């Protein structure tokens, strides 16, 4: 289990490191705005979905390991497509946030779309 907690983030970072020269930094909203844009090529669109689901999986693993709640309360039946669309919409609606880490943008988008009742 510990190896998985270490390996998952390293695999994500390795995947993010593969990018063309002069591209936006892969941890920023700028990069993912380009990758997740409507009409993006198949590889970019697949990368967008993989980022969103990988980030959510990483947050779930961290939540279980640290026994802390997730910062959003998505229903169990929410689809990958829906979570990607929420992320895409947040990127489109808030270009001023593109310099932030993409995971922060994702957490904010999911927290707004799926708030937790406290």
PyMOL commands that set and color helices and strands:
alter all, ss='L'
color gray80, all
select helices_A, chain A and resi 2-17+29-35+42-66+80-93+95-97+102-113
alter helices_A, ss='H'
color red, helices_A
deselect
rebuild
show_as cartoon
